Amino acid sequence: MFKKLTNASVALVQRYLPDAYIFAIILTLITFVVSMITTGQGPIALIGHWGNGFWSLLSFTMQMALVLVLGNALASSKPVKKLLVRIASIAKTPTQAIMLVSFVSAVACWINWGFGLIVGALLARELAKTVKNVDYRLLIAAAYSGFVVWHAGVSGSVPLTVASNVEEVTKVTQGALTSTIPVTRTLFSVPNLIMSWLIILTLPFINKAMQPDPDKIVTVDPELLKDDLVEEEEEKDRSLWTPADRLENSVILSAIVVILGGIFLIMHFRANGFDLSLDIVNLIFLVLGVLFHKTPIRYVAAINDAVKGAGGIILQFPFYAGIMGLMTGANADGVSLASQITNFFLAISNEKTFPMFTFWSAGLINVFVPSGGGQWAVQGPIAMPASVRMGIDPGITAMAVAWGDSWTNMLQPFWALPALGIAKLSAKDIMGFCVMVLLYVGIVISVGFLIWASFFG
């Protein structure tokens, strides 16, 4: 039964899901029309919201492009290649490959989402080179599926924000709370840990169950997955090097970059603890990439090769920023499409179902606003005061928003773009499998929040 549903989902997505860029345009049109109908704003006002939002994610776009480029460049270095080969050698069969990449990706994403997003895709590519008859689409989907737990993990932006920023908590609860919400009530609460690790431990089995029948398996020629980077030519006589050649091949220059970056990272972790922000993850990728490639010119070649996969991020992220502008753009009465979605679910909630409905509304909003920070800015000021009024622990509400934000990433190709760039696939190749993960996780988390609110709230 499960395999039949998977086959139907894969077939449906392959037939009807267009390229991720086309999907972003269609989503823009849908959001525009629905916003116009529900908020009463005219086309000119909505175009203003769209345009004002369009470039609002430029900094984040660059960060995500660097996640892909620096991660890929690091992976092309000899030490990382050897490590990936060693890990991939654990799997001998297609089933083992699917389960291995599912588990590694989920654990890595729970630790840090940016790190996990790249590690999973790189390991999947390596497994595709070494394991015969493994479905390449499912392998990459399994690598991406681990991302579903990121916002409930130790790099979750919402729970970390409410745990560290008292001004934000006061603002988002409209003064109902004047102290932070510790991670013991969010990330490291017993219910959240149970939900997180239940999914991490069962996800490999869910992905395993989706393996296609032998006649439907789509494999990839390992030759196509080889790095485009030209193998190092035999080093010419150093006596013939020009001054430029010597600078380009200077290990000393690379060492200076590594030392500077290494010292800064030590200072950062001493001052902030285990804080892996996106900028810090990228700096780690860069420092290790420079170190492992040894010479500046080799690292330049690796970066130039890696940049080829970043086109999707650069093109599509501004469109999602525009969609976010449409979702959050309010009329004269302060009503936006995002606030109406949240208020609808609040209206049908009680103290037991409130967290579950908050989770559902967050999942719906995330399809249009696939940014944790953007979604929190929209939904937090509505859901958090409501939870205080209803006598529900606001820590549960914060986690409901966080889980919803990561849940429907399985339906939204926005976050899959770095992994797809590494895998050289399109969104429709993996989303059919991801829909099944979406359904499974949705059931687990919905039940989890009902239990959390009933016995721990």
ChimeraX attribute file (.defattr): number of C-alpha atoms within 10 A of each C-alpha:
attribute: neighborCount
match mode: 1-to-1
recipient: residues
	/A:1	6
	/A:2	11
	/A:3	14
	/A:4	11
	/A:5	14
	/A:6	21
	/A:7	19
	/A:8	14
	/A:9	18
	/A:10	20
	/A:11	14
	/A:12	14
	/A:13	19
	/A:14	16
	/A:15	10
	/A:16	9
	/A:17	15
	/A:18	15
	/A:19	12
	/A:20	19
	/A:21	18
	/A:22	12
	/A:23	17
	/A:24	23
	/A:25	15
	/A:26	13
	/A:27	16
	/A:28	20
	/A:29	13
	/A:30	14
	/A:31	21
	/A:32	22
	/A:33	14
	/A:34	14
	/A:35	25
	/A:36	19
	/A:37	12
	/A:38	12
	/A:39	19
	/A:40	14
	/A:41	18
	/A:42	14
	/A:43	13
	/A:44	9
	/A:45	15
	/A:46	23
	/A:47	16
	/A:48	15
	/A:49	21
	/A:50	24
	/A:51	18
	/A:52	16
	/A:53	22
	/A:54	20
	/A:55	17
	/A:56	17
	/A:57	19
	/A:58	14
	/A:59	10
	/A:60	15
	/A:61	19
	/A:62	15
	/A:63	17
	/A:64	23
	/A:65	21
	/A:66	24
	/A:67	25
	/A:68	28
	/A:69	28
	/A:70	28
	/A:71	28
	/A:72	27
	/A:73	28
	/A:74	27
	/A:75	26
	/A:76	25
	/A:77	20
	/A:78	12
	/A:79	15
	/A:80	17
	/A:81	15
	/A:82	13
	/A:83	13
	/A:84	19
	/A:85	16
	/A:86	12
	/A:87	15
	/A:88	23
	/A:89	14
	/A:90	12
	/A:91	18
	/A:92	13
	/A:93	14
	/A:94	20
	/A:95	20
	/A:96	18
	/A:97	27
	/A:98	30
	/A:99	23
	/A:100	24
	/A:101	32
	/A:102	31
	/A:103	23
	/A:104	21
	/A:105	31
	/A:106	32
	/A:107	23
	/A:108	22
	/A:109	31
	/A:110	26
	/A:111	20
	/A:112	23
	/A:113	28
	/A:114	26
	/A:115	21
	/A:116	23
	/A:117	28
	/A:118	26
	/A:119	23
	/A:120	30
	/A:121	27
	/A:122	25
	/A:123	25
	/A:124	31
	/A:125	25
	/A:126	20
	/A:127	30
	/A:128	25
	/A:129	19
	/A:130	17
	/A:131	19
	/A:132	16
	/A:133	15
	/A:134	25
	/A:135	24
	/A:136	25
	/A:137	26
	/A:138	27
	/A:139	33
	/A:140	29
	/A:141	30
	/A:142	34
	/A:143	32
	/A:144	33
	/A:145	34
	/A:146	29
	/A:147	28
	/A:148	29
	/A:149	28
	/A:150	28
	/A:151	29
	/A:152	29
	/A:153	28
	/A:154	20
	/A:155	22
	/A:156	24
	/A:157	18
	/A:158	23
	/A:159	27
	/A:160	19
	/A:161	19
	/A:162	23
	/A:163	21
	/A:164	15
	/A:165	13
	/A:166	16
	/A:167	15
	/A:168	20
	/A:169	24
	/A:170	18
	/A:171	15
	/A:172	22
	/A:173	20
	/A:174	14
	/A:175	13
	/A:176	15
	/A:177	19
	/A:178	14
	/A:179	16
	/A:180	18
	/A:181	22
	/A:182	17
	/A:183	17
	/A:184	13
	/A:185	19
	/A:186	29
	/A:187	26
	/A:188	16
	/A:189	15
	/A:190	14
	/A:191	19
	/A:192	24
	/A:193	15
	/A:194	13
	/A:195	18
	/A:196	24
	/A:197	17
	/A:198	13
	/A:199	23
	/A:200	23
	/A:201	15
	/A:202	14
	/A:203	23
	/A:204	24
	/A:205	16
	/A:206	20
	/A:207	24
	/A:208	21
	/A:209	14
	/A:210	20
	/A:211	22
	/A:212	17
	/A:213	10
	/A:214	10
	/A:215	6
	/A:216	10
	/A:217	15
	/A:218	13
	/A:219	15
	/A:220	17
	/A:221	11
	/A:222	15
	/A:223	8
	/A:224	10
	/A:225	15
	/A:226	12
	/A:227	14
	/A:228	11
	/A:229	14
	/A:230	9
	/A:231	7
	/A:232	7
	/A:233	6
	/A:234	6
	/A:235	6
	/A:236	8
	/A:237	7
	/A:238	9
	/A:239	6
	/A:240	9
	/A:241	12
	/A:242	10
	/A:243	8
	/A:244	9
	/A:245	12
	/A:246	12
	/A:247	15
	/A:248	17
	/A:249	16
	/A:250	15
	/A:251	17
	/A:252	13
	/A:253	15
	/A:254	22
	/A:255	17
	/A:256	13
	/A:257	15
	/A:258	19
	/A:259	13
	/A:260	11
	/A:261	17
	/A:262	16
	/A:263	10
	/A:264	14
	/A:265	16
	/A:266	12
	/A:267	12
	/A:268	15
	/A:269	13
	/A:270	11
	/A:271	10
	/A:272	10
	/A:273	10
	/A:274	11
	/A:275	15
	/A:276	20
	/A:277	14
	/A:278	19
	/A:279	15
	/A:280	15
	/A:281	20
	/A:282	22
	/A:283	19
	/A:284	21
	/A:285	23
	/A:286	23
	/A:287	21
	/A:288	23
	/A:289	27
	/A:290	28
	/A:291	21
	/A:292	20
	/A:293	22
	/A:294	19
	/A:295	19
	/A:296	21
	/A:297	18
	/A:298	20
	/A:299	24
	/A:300	15
	/A:301	14
	/A:302	26
	/A:303	21
	/A:304	13
	/A:305	18
	/A:306	25
	/A:307	17
	/A:308	12
	/A:309	21
	/A:310	21
	/A:311	13
	/A:312	18
	/A:313	21
	/A:314	15
	/A:315	12
	/A:316	19
	/A:317	26
	/A:318	21
	/A:319	22
	/A:320	27
	/A:321	26
	/A:322	27
	/A:323	29
	/A:324	30
	/A:325	27
	/A:326	32
	/A:327	29
	/A:328	25
	/A:329	25
	/A:330	21
	/A:331	17
	/A:332	9
	/A:333	7
	/A:334	10
	/A:335	16
	/A:336	23
	/A:337	24
	/A:338	25
	/A:339	20
	/A:340	15
	/A:341	16
	/A:342	22
	/A:343	18
	/A:344	12
	/A:345	19
	/A:346	20
	/A:347	10
	/A:348	10
	/A:349	16
	/A:350	13
	/A:351	15
	/A:352	18
	/A:353	19
	/A:354	26
	/A:355	31
	/A:356	27
	/A:357	26
	/A:358	30
	/A:359	27
	/A:360	24
	/A:361	23
	/A:362	31
	/A:363	26
	/A:364	19
	/A:365	26
	/A:366	25
	/A:367	23
	/A:368	25
	/A:369	28
	/A:370	25
	/A:371	22
	/A:372	19
	/A:373	15
	/A:374	17
	/A:375	25
	/A:376	21
	/A:377	13
	/A:378	22
	/A:379	23
	/A:380	24
	/A:381	18
	/A:382	18
	/A:383	26
	/A:384	26
	/A:385	22
	/A:386	19
	/A:387	23
	/A:388	15
	/A:389	11
	/A:390	15
	/A:391	11
	/A:392	21
	/A:393	18
	/A:394	26
	/A:395	23
	/A:396	28
	/A:397	27
	/A:398	27
	/A:399	24
	/A:400	28
	/A:401	32
	/A:402	29
	/A:403	30
	/A:404	29
	/A:405	32
	/A:406	25
	/A:407	30
	/A:408	26
	/A:409	24
	/A:410	28
	/A:411	21
	/A:412	23
	/A:413	23
	/A:414	24
	/A:415	20
	/A:416	26
	/A:417	28
	/A:418	29
	/A:419	26
	/A:420	23
	/A:421	22
	/A:422	23
	/A:423	20
	/A:424	13
	/A:425	15
	/A:426	19
	/A:427	25
	/A:428	21
	/A:429	20
	/A:430	26
	/A:431	28
	/A:432	26
	/A:433	30
	/A:434	26
	/A:435	21
	/A:436	22
	/A:437	26
	/A:438	18
	/A:439	13
	/A:440	14
	/A:441	22
	/A:442	20
	/A:443	10
	/A:444	14
	/A:445	23
	/A:446	19
	/A:447	13
	/A:448	18
	/A:449	28
	/A:450	19
	/A:451	16
	/A:452	19
	/A:453	20
	/A:454	12
	/A:455	10
	/A:456	14
	/A:457	17
